[in-house]
Amino acid sequence: MPQVQIRGHDHYYEWVSQEPRQSGSKKKPVMVFLHGWGGSSRYWQPVAQSLSTDFDCLLYDLRGFGQSQDPIRASKAVEAYTIQSYVEDLAALLDALEISQVFLQAHSMGSTIGTLFLNQYPQRVQQAILACSGLFEYDEQEFRQFHQVGEWVVRLRPRWLAQVPLLDRLCMARFLHRPIAADQRQGFVSDYVSADAVAALGTLLSAVSEPVATAMAEEFAQLQISTLIVSGDKDQIVPADSGEEAAALNSKIDYVRMAQTGHFPMLEDTETYLQHIHRFLTPVLC
């Protein structure tokens, strides 16, 4: 299992490529993938496999999630798991793997991390794809209630939940409009119940917060990198309208609203999702 230590914490990563990639190799451009809250890089596999003809695809698990769990070095303070800290993790990961510039593809919370990365390290990204990203307004009472429920959800996650029959369908019902493969649903539940509790709570509190909510409009407006936002028109987590509002702030942002998909358009309709991705990337790759 490939691991690299980033800022004092072991990170799992893998290459999805048609040929073995060596450190420092420049045979193909690199596309790095960021997953969302409670998940892992595994759900990006179908997209990465499809793009591996043109890219060396770098998948990694965010600190505290998936296989990037290091109980010896993990911080016990939720303040260590801010969205900004994951921006710095990504920069350090690229440094450690000797990668100067990438294409970036991110989803949900990963898209928030990715947007901040685009503005803080614009020289390191050629193009970006943000799935299920957008603006959201700060409401103190709603955010407080969300945090209370979120803390309860994080703390009540016995590992045996992943073995309960049909629980994967129940857990994913709010996230999906179309069905996805059973192993993908089960993978999400497994990742969710095994995520580090402090990391899960810290990222939840940071991602859904007043500072992030109030900053994102300006972050989108400042983007200098050619960016595509892809929304699922039935997304109940990050509504499509919020993605369209973000795209309207900047001529550098293209926008696609995918019909009949929810919060995981890349899995619910992979073929159409890839068509949009290829259309966006083609001018640069030709």
Backbone as CSV, one residue per row, in Angstrom:
resi,resn,N_x,N_y,N_z,CA_x,CA_y,CA_z,C_x,C_y,C_z
1,MET,0.850,-1.196,0.000,0.000,0.000,0.000,0.881,1.240,0.000
2,PRO,0.897,2.011,-1.105,1.780,3.192,-1.161,1.363,4.262,-0.157
3,GLN,2.335,4.732,0.604,2.099,5.772,1.599,3.202,6.817,1.476
4,VAL,2.848,8.047,1.734,3.831,9.120,1.793,3.491,9.979,3.002
5,GLN,4.514,10.376,3.741,4.266,11.196,4.924,4.176,12.661,4.514
6,ILE,3.056,13.270,4.829,2.789,14.657,4.470,2.504,15.434,5.741
7,ARG,3.352,16.395,6.018,3.168,17.259,7.188,2.947,16.426,8.448
8,GLY,3.773,15.375,8.577,3.769,14.557,9.775,2.711,13.479,9.827
9,HIS,1.984,13.250,8.731,0.902,12.273,8.743,0.993,11.401,7.497
10,ASP,0.868,10.098,7.671,0.920,9.185,6.534,-0.325,9.329,5.666
11,HIS,-0.110,9.406,4.342,-1.198,9.514,3.376,-1.141,8.355,2.392
12,TYR,-2.291,7.750,2.157,-2.397,6.737,1.116,-2.590,7.424,-0.235
13,TYR,-1.889,6.920,-1.254,-2.097,7.422,-2.615,-1.897,6.282,-3.596
14,GLU,-2.411,6.464,-4.787,-2.190,5.485,-5.850,-2.244,6.180,-7.198
15,TRP,-1.542,5.575,-8.150,-1.574,6.049,-9.525,-2.517,5.169,-10.333
16,VAL,-3.382,5.785,-11.105,-4.182,5.076,-12.092,-3.668,5.529,-13.443
17,SER,-2.945,4.637,-14.101,-2.260,5.002,-15.339,-2.111,3.769,-16.203
18,GLN,-2.014,3.964,-17.505,-1.839,2.834,-18.404,-0.421,2.288,-18.364
19,GLU,0.509,3.084,-17.847,1.892,2.650,-17.699,2.370,3.007,-16.304
20,PRO,3.256,2.202,-15.715,3.783,2.540,-14.386,4.431,3.908,-14.404
21,ARG,4.116,4.708,-13.417,4.668,6.060,-13.356,5.783,6.118,-12.321
22,GLN,6.898,6.683,-12.689,8.015,6.873,-11.784,8.005,8.300,-11.262
23,SER,8.544,8.503,-10.070,8.619,9.837,-9.480,9.350,10.786,-10.413
24,GLY,8.737,11.914,-10.687,9.357,12.911,-11.544,9.087,12.698,-13.027
25,SER,8.426,11.595,-13.379,8.129,11.329,-14.774,7.184,12.377,-15.347
26,LYS,7.368,12.698,-16.625,6.512,13.697,-17.265,5.919,13.153,-18.564
27,LYS,5.664,11.865,-18.589,5.137,11.254,-19.801,3.755,11.791,-20.152
28,LYS,2.930,11.953,-19.146,1.579,12.474,-19.345,1.317,13.560,-18.311
29,PRO,0.361,14.436,-18.588,-0.033,15.374,-17.538,-0.671,14.604,-16.388
30,VAL,-0.591,15.174,-15.210,-1.145,14.547,-14.010,-2.494,15.172,-13.690
31,MET,-3.472,14.334,-13.369,-4.733,14.825,-12.823,-4.861,14.290,-11.401
32,VAL,-5.012,15.190,-10.453,-5.174,14.803,-9.053,-6.645,14.916,-8.672
33,PHE,-7.113,13.965,-7.869,-8.523,13.875,-7.500,-8.695,14.092,-5.995
34,LEU,-9.704,14.883,-5.625,-10.042,15.127,-4.219,-11.443,14.600,-3.941
35,HIS,-11.572,13.786,-2.911,-12.883,13.234,-2.571,-13.602,14.112,-1.552
36,GLY,-14.853,13.783,-1.286,-15.674,14.559,-0.382,-15.676,14.024,1.039
37,TRP,-16.466,14.664,1.884,-16.530,14.344,3.309,-17.009,12.910,3.527
38,GLY,-16.335,12.215,4.432,-16.735,10.868,4.810,-16.416,9.799,3.796
39,GLY,-15.798,10.171,2.676,-15.521,9.197,1.623,-14.041,8.876,1.518
40,SER,-13.660,8.383,0.373,-12.258,8.107,0.076,-12.063,8.199,-1.425
41,SER,-10.834,8.047,-1.841,-10.531,8.181,-3.269,-11.112,7.042,-4.100
42,ARG,-11.585,5.986,-3.451,-12.023,4.810,-4.218,-13.160,5.134,-5.194
43,TYR,-14.041,6.091,-4.841,-15.173,6.323,-5.744,-14.776,7.084,-7.005
44,TRP,-13.541,7.584,-7.050,-13.066,8.222,-8.276,-12.498,7.211,-9.280
45,GLN,-12.407,5.947,-8.888,-11.764,4.954,-9.750,-12.358,4.880,-11.163
46,PRO,-13.694,4.817,-11.331,-14.221,4.702,-12.709,-13.831,5.874,-13.601
47,VAL,-13.858,7.088,-13.051,-13.487,8.269,-13.835,-11.994,8.255,-14.139
48,ALA,-11.196,7.922,-13.128,-9.743,7.890,-13.325,-9.351,6.850,-14.373
49,GLN,-9.974,5.684,-14.316,-9.671,4.643,-15.307,-9.979,5.139,-16.714
50,SER,-11.083,5.836,-16.872,-11.479,6.326,-18.194,-10.557,7.424,-18.704
51,LEU,-10.001,8.214,-17.796,-9.124,9.320,-18.184,-7.659,8.927,-18.287
52,SER,-7.336,7.685,-17.931,-5.928,7.283,-17.866,-5.266,7.198,-19.234
53,THR,-6.060,7.249,-20.304,-5.463,7.308,-21.636,-4.692,8.609,-21.829
54,ASP,-5.228,9.687,-21.282,-4.632,11.008,-21.473,-3.880,11.532,-20.249
55,PHE,-4.135,10.944,-19.075,-3.550,11.457,-17.837,-2.964,10.337,-16.991
56,ASP,-1.965,10.671,-16.211,-1.592,9.868,-15.059,-2.443,10.390,-13.914
57,CYS,-3.356,9.573,-13.426,-4.341,10.013,-12.438,-3.844,9.695,-11.027
58,LEU,-3.774,10.716,-10.205,-3.295,10.584,-8.826,-4.479,10.644,-7.874
59,LEU,-4.753,9.523,-7.232,-5.809,9.441,-6.228,-5.167,9.367,-4.850
60,TYR,-5.727,10.080,-3.892,-5.233,9.945,-2.522,-6.368,10.184,-1.549
61,ASP,-6.202,9.636,-0.355,-7.205,9.791,0.691,-6.826,10.957,1.592
62,LEU,-7.774,11.862,1.801,-7.536,13.004,2.674,-7.211,12.531,4.093
63,ARG,-6.443,13.319,4.781,-5.994,12.994,6.142,-7.182,12.678,7.058
64,GLY,-7.137,11.469,7.633,-8.186,11.039,8.539,-9.295,10.245,7.880
65,PHE,-9.217,10.054,6.557,-10.256,9.346,5.820,-9.656,8.198,5.016
66,GLY,-10.502,7.233,4.655,-10.034,6.117,3.856,-8.855,5.421,4.491
67,GLN,-7.776,5.285,3.726,-6.573,4.614,4.213,-5.505,5.598,4.695
68,SER,-5.863,6.882,4.787,-4.915,7.882,5.320,-5.189,8.121,6.801
69,GLN,-5.184,7.037,7.551,-5.431,7.134,8.981,-4.191,6.665,9.730
70,ASP,-3.697,7.520,10.568,-2.436,7.295,11.278,-2.686,7.550,12.762
71,PRO,-3.139,6.527,13.520,-3.508,6.756,14.920,-2.371,7.268,15.788
72,ILE,-1.145,6.993,15.403,-0.009,7.450,16.213,0.195,8.948,16.066
73,ARG,0.082,9.450,14.818,0.368,10.859,14.560,-0.890,11.728,14.494
74,ALA,-2.062,11.125,14.466,-3.290,11.899,14.289,-3.514,12.859,15.450
75,SER,-3.891,14.080,15.099,-4.189,15.081,16.125,-5.534,14.772,16.768
76,LYS,-5.651,15.098,18.053,-6.906,14.905,18.771,-7.723,16.192,18.834
77,ALA,-7.268,17.233,18.144,-7.958,18.526,18.164,-8.678,18.751,16.845
78,VAL,-9.965,19.068,16.912,-10.719,19.293,15.683,-10.152,20.466,14.896
79,GLU,-9.481,21.398,15.581,-8.916,22.568,14.904,-7.815,22.188,13.919
80,ALA,-7.293,20.975,14.028,-6.235,20.532,13.117,-6.783,20.105,11.766
81,TYR,-8.115,20.040,11.628,-8.724,19.505,10.415,-9.576,20.553,9.718
82,THR,-9.012,21.730,9.537,-9.713,22.783,8.807,-9.568,22.571,7.306
83,ILE,-10.457,23.196,6.555,-10.357,23.130,5.095,-9.003,23.669,4.629
84,GLN,-8.542,24.747,5.239,-7.249,25.312,4.853,-6.113,24.327,5.088
85,SER,-6.190,23.534,6.139,-5.115,22.580,6.407,-5.020,21.536,5.295
86,TYR,-6.148,21.213,4.665,-6.135,20.246,3.566,-5.603,20.871,2.275
87,VAL,-5.764,22.174,2.130,-5.120,22.879,1.017,-3.605,22.732,1.134
88,GLU,-3.100,22.925,2.333,-1.664,22.810,2.572,-1.184,21.372,2.419
89,ASP,-2.032,20.411,2.800,-1.687,19.004,2.593,-1.478,18.711,1.109
90,LEU,-2.371,19.217,0.268,-2.268,18.953,-1.165,-0.986,19.540,-1.737
91,ALA,-0.663,20.750,-1.360,0.582,21.360,-1.845,1.779,20.526,-1.424
92,ALA,1.781,20.064,-0.183,2.896,19.261,0.313,2.959,17.902,-0.376
93,LEU,1.792,17.322,-0.687,1.769,16.046,-1.407,2.413,16.183,-2.779
94,LEU,2.047,17.227,-3.503,2.628,17.429,-4.831,4.131,17.658,-4.740
95,ASP,4.567,18.378,-3.722,6.002,18.575,-3.518,6.697,17.239,-3.268
96,ALA,6.106,16.420,-2.398,6.722,15.144,-2.040,6.831,14.208,-3.243
97,LEU,5.859,14.284,-4.148,5.860,13.426,-5.328,6.518,14.096,-6.535
98,GLU,7.088,15.285,-6.304,7.838,16.014,-7.332,6.966,16.329,-8.549
99,ILE,5.780,16.834,-8.285,4.844,17.205,-9.345,4.662,18.716,-9.307
100,SER,5.017,19.379,-10.366,4.983,20.840,-10.363,3.620,21.396,-10.732
101,GLN,2.914,20.722,-11.655,1.630,21.246,-12.124,0.678,20.094,-12.408
102,VAL,-0.611,20.318,-12.147,-1.609,19.267,-12.322,-2.875,19.828,-12.958
103,PHE,-3.699,18.930,-13.432,-5.116,19.170,-13.616,-5.771,18.706,-12.321
104,LEU,-6.835,19.372,-11.914,-7.448,19.045,-10.629,-8.922,18.709,-10.829
105,GLN,-9.352,17.617,-10.192,-10.765,17.226,-10.231,-11.204,16.930,-8.797
106,ALA,-12.276,17.564,-8.359,-12.674,17.475,-6.956,-14.178,17.372,-6.834
107,HIS,-14.622,16.907,-5.662,-16.042,16.676,-5.448,-16.468,17.138,-4.059
108,SER,-17.587,17.850,-3.991,-18.233,18.214,-2.731,-17.249,18.962,-1.823
109,MET,-16.985,18.469,-0.610,-16.028,19.148,0.257,-14.664,19.266,-0.424
110,GLY,-14.307,18.265,-1.205,-13.053,18.338,-1.953,-13.030,19.506,-2.908
111,SER,-14.197,19.892,-3.443,-14.262,21.040,-4.337,-14.003,22.345,-3.592
112,THR,-14.420,22.411,-2.333,-14.104,23.597,-1.533,-12.606,23.697,-1.317
113,ILE,-11.986,22.571,-0.951,-10.526,22.535,-0.811,-9.880,22.922,-2.136
114,GLY,-10.394,22.359,-3.224,-9.817,22.628,-4.533,-9.921,24.079,-4.941
115,THR,-11.043,24.726,-4.660,-11.215,26.135,-5.014,-10.196,27.004,-4.291
116,LEU,-10.004,26.754,-3.007,-8.994,27.513,-2.258,-7.599,27.253,-2.809
117,PHE,-7.331,26.004,-3.169,-6.022,25.658,-3.734,-5.790,26.405,-5.043
118,LEU,-6.804,26.514,-5.877,-6.657,27.204,-7.164,-6.229,28.652,-6.978
119,ASN,-6.752,29.301,-5.958,-6.401,30.707,-5.736,-5.077,30.871,-5.008
120,GLN,-4.719,29.940,-4.154,-3.477,30.059,-3.404,-2.271,29.529,-4.173
121,TYR,-2.510,28.581,-5.078,-1.412,27.993,-5.864,-1.790,27.969,-7.355
122,PRO,-2.122,29.111,-7.933,-2.600,29.109,-9.331,-1.570,28.587,-10.326
123,GLN,-0.299,28.723,-9.990,0.742,28.258,-10.907,0.821,26.740,-10.969
124,ARG,0.144,26.056,-10.057,0.264,24.603,-9.969,-0.899,23.863,-10.632
125,VAL,-1.867,24.603,-11.184,-3.029,23.949,-11.786,-3.255,24.497,-13.186
126,GLN,-3.447,23.588,-14.134,-3.702,24.004,-15.508,-5.192,24.182,-15.769
127,GLN,-5.989,23.231,-15.351,-7.448,23.323,-15.447,-8.049,22.585,-14.257
128,ALA,-9.303,22.939,-13.918,-9.936,22.317,-12.761,-11.384,21.951,-13.066
129,ILE,-11.817,20.846,-12.467,-13.201,20.392,-12.558,-13.718,20.242,-11.135
130,LEU,-14.790,20.950,-10.818,-15.373,20.926,-9.478,-16.774,20.342,-9.579
131,ALA,-16.955,19.157,-9.043,-18.258,18.510,-9.060,-19.011,18.813,-7.774
132,CYS,-20.276,19.202,-7.933,-21.150,19.450,-6.772,-20.545,20.509,-5.855
133,SER,-20.292,21.647,-6.433,-19.732,22.785,-5.707,-20.641,23.985,-5.922
134,GLY,-20.584,24.934,-4.996,-21.404,26.124,-5.174,-21.388,27.026,-3.964
135,LEU,-22.260,28.002,-3.980,-22.367,28.975,-2.897,-23.427,28.536,-1.892
136,PHE,-23.249,28.915,-0.643,-24.307,28.719,0.330,-24.273,29.871,1.327
137,GLU,-25.455,30.300,1.734,-25.570,31.449,2.623,-25.415,31.019,4.082
138,TYR,-24.816,31.917,4.860,-24.651,31.631,6.286,-25.917,31.982,7.038
139,ASP,-26.410,31.026,7.785,-27.561,31.223,8.669,-27.161,30.650,10.023
140,GLU,-26.990,31.497,11.007,-26.440,31.065,12.286,-27.238,29.923,12.911
141,GLN,-28.556,30.055,12.932,-29.367,29.023,13.566,-29.289,27.703,12.803
142,GLU,-29.389,27.755,11.482,-29.319,26.539,10.684,-27.956,25.873,10.816
143,PHE,-26.895,26.670,10.829,-25.561,26.100,10.945,-25.372,25.461,12.320
144,ARG,-25.893,26.102,13.358,-25.766,25.543,14.698,-26.488,24.204,14.784
145,GLN,-27.682,24.141,14.216,-28.431,22.880,14.224,-27.706,21.807,13.410
146,PHE,-27.150,22.217,12.268,-26.405,21.270,11.436,-25.220,20.698,12.208
147,HIS,-24.500,21.559,12.914,-23.337,21.094,13.674,-23.747,20.153,14.798
148,GLN,-24.867,20.428,15.446,-25.331,19.551,16.516,-25.692,18.174,15.979
149,VAL,-26.435,18.162,14.875,-26.797,16.888,14.259,-25.551,16.183,13.729
150,GLY,-24.645,16.958,13.115,-23.428,16.384,12.563,-22.566,15.728,13.629
151,GLU,-22.447,16.357,14.760,-21.649,15.772,15.843,-22.273,14.464,16.320
152,TRP,-23.575,14.439,16.407,-24.264,13.211,16.796,-24.029,12.103,15.769
153,VAL,-24.119,12.465,14.481,-23.915,11.490,13.415,-22.492,10.942,13.438
154,VAL,-21.510,11.813,13.685,-20.111,11.387,13.700,-19.829,10.452,14.869
155,ARG,-20.396,10.751,16.009,-20.069,9.984,17.210,-20.789,8.637,17.266
156,LEU,-21.912,8.499,16.591,-22.673,7.249,16.624,-22.469,6.484,15.323
157,ARG,-21.287,5.896,15.174,-20.958,5.160,13.950,-20.295,3.832,14.288
158,PRO,-20.988,2.898,14.905,-20.367,1.598,15.172,-19.976,0.903,13.881
159,ARG,-18.833,0.253,13.869,-18.329,-0.349,12.635,-19.246,-1.442,12.102
160,TRP,-19.997,-2.071,12.985,-20.871,-3.143,12.508,-21.995,-2.619,11.606
161,LEU,-22.202,-1.287,11.583,-23.222,-0.735,10.704,-22.993,-1.122,9.243
162,ALA,-21.718,-1.217,8.876,-21.389,-1.538,7.483,-21.855,-2.931,7.090
163,GLN,-22.155,-3.789,8.084,-22.577,-5.156,7.790,-24.094,-5.326,7.803
164,VAL,-24.832,-4.282,8.135,-26.286,-4.382,8.218,-26.881,-4.464,6.807
165,PRO,-27.661,-5.490,6.517,-28.246,-5.618,5.170,-29.102,-4.404,4.802
166,LEU,-28.949,-3.958,3.569,-29.717,-2.855,2.978,-29.399,-1.488,3.580
167,LEU,-28.483,-1.424,4.567,-28.168,-0.119,5.136,-27.533,0.793,4.103
168,ASP,-26.763,0.205,3.169,-26.122,1.019,2.141,-27.161,1.758,1.307
169,ARG,-28.287,1.103,1.008,-29.346,1.765,0.240,-29.956,2.910,1.042
170,LEU,-30.183,2.665,2.322,-30.778,3.683,3.179,-29.854,4.874,3.333
171,CYS,-28.576,4.610,3.589,-27.616,5.698,3.826,-27.409,6.562,2.594
172,MET,-27.474,5.940,1.407,-27.169,6.673,0.178,-28.409,7.275,-0.475
173,ALA,-29.591,7.012,0.085,-30.825,7.437,-0.580,-30.882,8.946,-0.788
174,ARG,-30.437,9.720,0.193,-30.519,11.178,0.083,-29.472,11.734,-0.883
175,PHE,-28.426,10.984,-1.149,-27.332,11.465,-1.984,-27.529,11.148,-3.467
176,LEU,-28.376,10.189,-3.758,-28.494,9.692,-5.127,-29.876,9.952,-5.700
177,HIS,-29.904,10.168,-7.019,-31.167,10.188,-7.748,-31.296,8.929,-8.593
178,ARG,-30.173,8.463,-9.128,-30.137,7.208,-9.872,-29.375,6.175,-9.041
179,PRO,-29.667,4.897,-9.239,-28.935,3.864,-8.496,-27.489,3.752,-8.964
180,ILE,-26.637,3.331,-8.064,-25.257,3.024,-8.406,-24.984,1.584,-7.995
181,ALA,-23.838,1.057,-8.375,-23.515,-0.346,-8.099,-23.479,-0.616,-6.594
182,ALA,-23.849,-1.830,-6.214,-23.900,-2.202,-4.802,-22.537,-2.053,-4.128
183,ASP,-21.455,-2.436,-4.830,-20.142,-2.336,-4.199,-19.755,-0.881,-3.964
184,GLN,-20.236,0.036,-4.798,-19.970,1.457,-4.578,-20.742,1.965,-3.363
185,ARG,-22.005,1.574,-3.230,-22.775,1.961,-2.049,-22.136,1.423,-0.773
186,GLN,-21.747,0.164,-0.814,-21.154,-0.454,0.360,-19.808,0.182,0.695
187,GLY,-19.080,0.605,-0.335,-17.813,1.293,-0.103,-18.003,2.604,0.618
188,PHE,-19.049,3.340,0.251,-19.338,4.608,0.933,-19.635,4.381,2.409
189,VAL,-20.453,3.388,2.710,-20.790,3.119,4.109,-19.548,2.695,4.881
190,SER,-18.724,1.860,4.290,-17.495,1.424,4.945,-16.570,2.598,5.233
191,ASP,-16.409,3.486,4.251,-15.563,4.666,4.453,-16.127,5.564,5.551
192,TYR,-17.438,5.724,5.553,-18.095,6.606,6.519,-17.907,6.104,7.943
193,VAL,-18.146,4.819,8.187,-18.068,4.315,9.558,-16.635,4.199,10.040
194,SER,-15.666,4.132,9.113,-14.269,3.969,9.522,-13.487,5.275,9.582
195,ALA,-14.074,6.386,9.109,-13.363,7.668,9.127,-13.006,8.064,10.558
196,ASP,-11.839,8.667,10.729,-11.412,9.143,12.045,-12.434,10.146,12.579
197,ALA,-12.883,9.955,13.812,-13.953,10.772,14.364,-13.566,12.236,14.476
198,VAL,-12.338,12.509,14.911,-11.913,13.900,15.083,-11.774,14.578,13.721
199,ALA,-11.228,13.863,12.738,-11.105,14.421,11.391,-12.482,14.664,10.778
200,ALA,-13.389,13.707,10.967,-14.741,13.853,10.407,-15.453,15.051,11.005
201,LEU,-15.337,15.217,12.318,-16.001,16.349,12.974,-15.313,17.659,12.626
202,GLY,-13.994,17.666,12.623,-13.263,18.896,12.318,-13.556,19.413,10.926
203,THR,-13.562,18.529,9.935,-13.847,18.961,8.564,-15.294,19.404,8.420
204,LEU,-16.203,18.721,9.095,-17.615,19.111,9.034,-17.816,20.514,9.594
205,LEU,-17.205,20.793,10.746,-17.351,22.109,11.365,-16.694,23.198,10.536
206,SER,-15.586,22.862,9.878,-14.871,23.853,9.084,-15.536,24.104,7.745
207,ALA,-15.960,23.031,7.066,-16.536,23.178,5.725,-17.874,23.902,5.766
208,VAL,-18.680,23.603,6.767,-19.987,24.254,6.914,-19.863,25.269,8.045
209,SER,-19.308,26.410,7.714,-19.005,27.423,8.727,-19.208,28.815,8.149
210,GLU,-19.301,29.796,9.032,-19.470,31.174,8.581,-18.275,31.652,7.746
211,PRO,-17.018,31.407,8.182,-15.885,31.882,7.368,-15.891,31.329,5.945
212,VAL,-16.170,30.031,5.804,-16.172,29.434,4.467,-17.366,29.941,3.651
213,ALA,-18.543,29.985,4.270,-19.737,30.440,3.554,-19.580,31.866,3.030
214,THR,-19.008,32.736,3.839,-18.881,34.139,3.443,-17.718,34.368,2.480
215,ALA,-16.756,33.446,2.458,-15.569,33.645,1.613,-15.731,33.089,0.206
216,MET,-16.615,32.115,0.011,-16.609,31.384,-1.249,-16.999,32.228,-2.459
217,ALA,-17.897,33.175,-2.294,-18.258,34.016,-3.440,-17.026,34.738,-3.973
218,GLU,-16.225,35.286,-3.079,-15.010,35.980,-3.500,-13.990,35.006,-4.074
219,GLU,-13.917,33.799,-3.512,-12.987,32.793,-4.038,-13.335,32.436,-5.480
220,PHE,-14.604,32.212,-5.747,-15.018,31.906,-7.123,-14.768,33.098,-8.046
221,ALA,-15.043,34.286,-7.569,-14.870,35.481,-8.397,-13.409,35.712,-8.751
222,GLN,-12.489,35.290,-7.898,-11.062,35.541,-8.104,-10.367,34.491,-8.966
223,LEU,-11.023,33.397,-9.264,-10.360,32.312,-9.986,-9.767,32.802,-11.307
224,GLN,-8.517,32.413,-11.532,-7.840,32.709,-12.794,-7.605,31.450,-13.620
225,ILE,-7.983,30.314,-13.070,-7.791,29.028,-13.733,-9.077,28.643,-14.453
226,SER,-8.956,28.158,-15.683,-10.115,27.663,-16.411,-10.740,26.507,-15.622
227,THR,-12.010,26.681,-15.249,-12.666,25.762,-14.322,-14.040,25.361,-14.837
228,LEU,-14.387,24.104,-14.621,-15.713,23.595,-14.959,-16.412,23.171,-13.668
229,ILE,-17.607,23.686,-13.438,-18.436,23.232,-12.334,-19.531,22.324,-12.897
230,VAL,-19.647,21.136,-12.324,-20.663,20.170,-12.738,-21.614,19.946,-11.572
231,SER,-22.901,20.197,-11.804,-23.927,19.986,-10.781,-24.884,18.889,-11.215
232,GLY,-25.381,18.136,-10.233,-26.491,17.224,-10.491,-27.794,17.972,-10.274
233,ASP,-28.696,17.933,-11.237,-29.896,18.771,-11.118,-30.845,18.301,-10.016
234,LYS,-30.629,17.100,-9.478,-31.451,16.587,-8.379,-30.650,16.512,-7.076
235,ASP,-29.530,17.195,-7.016,-28.665,17.148,-5.846,-29.350,17.806,-4.649
236,GLN,-29.543,17.036,-3.565,-30.154,17.564,-2.351,-29.120,18.084,-1.357
237,ILE,-27.849,17.838,-1.619,-26.786,18.256,-0.705,-26.232,19.620,-1.117
238,VAL,-25.827,19.734,-2.366,-25.369,21.006,-2.931,-26.258,21.295,-4.134
239,PRO,-27.347,22.031,-3.956,-28.306,22.254,-5.052,-27.650,22.837,-6.301
240,ALA,-28.165,22.414,-7.440,-27.594,22.854,-8.713,-27.602,24.375,-8.852
241,ASP,-28.624,25.029,-8.338,-28.683,26.491,-8.442,-27.478,27.152,-7.794
242,SER,-26.974,26.564,-6.712,-25.818,27.154,-6.029,-24.568,27.060,-6.889
243,GLY,-24.457,25.989,-7.676,-23.331,25.881,-8.596,-23.440,26.874,-9.736
244,GLU,-24.639,27.064,-10.244,-24.849,28.024,-11.326,-24.564,29.449,-10.859
245,GLU,-24.939,29.762,-9.616,-24.653,31.081,-9.050,-23.145,31.311,-8.942
246,ALA,-22.419,30.280,-8.532,-20.957,30.404,-8.437,-20.345,30.633,-9.808
247,ALA,-20.795,29.893,-10.805,-20.244,30.022,-12.160,-20.509,31.392,-12.748
248,ALA,-21.633,32.001,-12.379,-21.998,33.312,-12.928,-21.078,34.424,-12.441
249,LEU,-20.272,34.154,-11.429,-19.395,35.180,-10.861,-18.113,35.388,-11.655
250,ASN,-17.819,34.481,-12.605,-16.496,34.526,-13.222,-16.561,33.930,-14.626
251,SER,-16.047,34.657,-15.597,-16.043,34.168,-16.976,-15.090,32.999,-17.183
252,LYS,-14.216,32.742,-16.229,-13.294,31.610,-16.306,-13.992,30.288,-15.992
253,ILE,-15.222,30.372,-15.464,-15.930,29.171,-15.023,-16.985,28.768,-16.045
254,ASP,-16.879,27.545,-16.548,-17.934,26.942,-17.356,-18.859,26.165,-16.414
255,TYR,-20.095,25.988,-16.848,-21.061,25.328,-15.965,-21.871,24.291,-16.723
256,VAL,-22.068,23.139,-16.074,-22.892,22.066,-16.624,-23.837,21.578,-15.535
257,ARG,-25.112,21.483,-15.885,-26.120,20.913,-14.985,-26.541,19.572,-15.591
258,MET,-26.187,18.491,-14.921,-26.472,17.159,-15.441,-27.865,16.701,-15.029
259,ALA,-28.645,16.300,-16.019,-30.033,15.902,-15.781,-30.113,14.571,-15.042
260,GLN,-31.102,14.495,-14.171,-31.453,13.246,-13.496,-30.281,12.626,-12.722
261,THR,-29.503,13.471,-12.077,-28.429,12.980,-11.204,-28.464,13.750,-9.898
262,GLY,-27.955,13.119,-8.843,-27.919,13.726,-7.523,-26.525,14.200,-7.163
263,HIS,-26.050,13.800,-5.976,-24.794,14.321,-5.445,-23.570,13.589,-5.975
264,PHE,-23.775,12.518,-6.749,-22.643,11.786,-7.326,-22.849,11.588,-8.827
265,PRO,-22.877,12.676,-9.586,-23.133,12.553,-11.030,-22.084,11.706,-11.739
266,MET,-20.856,11.665,-11.217,-19.802,10.880,-11.859,-20.046,9.377,-11.738
267,LEU,-20.887,8.970,-10.802,-21.235,7.559,-10.649,-22.643,7.258,-11.160
268,GLU,-23.541,8.200,-11.034,-24.924,7.984,-11.446,-25.079,7.966,-12.967
269,ASP,-24.244,8.733,-13.658,-24.264,8.763,-15.126,-22.839,9.037,-15.595
270,THR,-22.002,8.033,-15.435,-20.572,8.193,-15.718,-20.324,8.574,-17.176
271,GLU,-21.048,7.975,-18.085,-20.821,8.242,-19.507,-21.047,9.713,-19.837
272,THR,-22.166,10.275,-19.389,-22.453,11.684,-19.672,-21.468,12.588,-18.945
273,TYR,-21.145,12.241,-17.720,-20.167,13.028,-16.966,-18.845,13.103,-17.732
274,LEU,-18.385,11.980,-18.229,-17.114,11.956,-18.959,-17.194,12.736,-20.265
275,GLN,-18.338,12.721,-20.898,-18.501,13.514,-22.120,-18.282,14.994,-21.827
276,HIS,-18.842,15.476,-20.737,-18.656,16.874,-20.358,-17.195,17.155,-20.016
277,ILE,-16.563,16.224,-19.327,-15.154,16.402,-18.945,-14.269,16.469,-20.184
278,HIS,-14.460,15.537,-21.095,-13.640,15.507,-22.311,-13.857,16.772,-23.147
279,ARG,-15.096,17.230,-23.229,-15.382,18.442,-23.997,-14.651,19.648,-23.408
280,PHE,-14.594,19.710,-22.093,-13.923,20.800,-21.412,-12.402,20.721,-21.572
281,LEU,-11.859,19.508,-21.511,-10.413,19.331,-21.533,-9.821,19.321,-22.938
282,THR,-10.612,18.995,-23.946,-10.079,18.796,-25.290,-9.255,19.942,-25.843
283,PRO,-9.668,21.212,-25.709,-8.851,22.293,-26.271,-7.427,22.341,-25.724
284,VAL,-7.239,21.937,-24.488,-5.905,21.976,-23.884,-5.084,20.768,-24.291
285,LEU,-5.727,19.617,-24.407,-5.007,18.383,-24.704,-4.634,18.265,-26.176
286,CYS,-5.375,18.927,-27.058,-5.088,18.818,-28.505,-3.799,19.551,-28.883
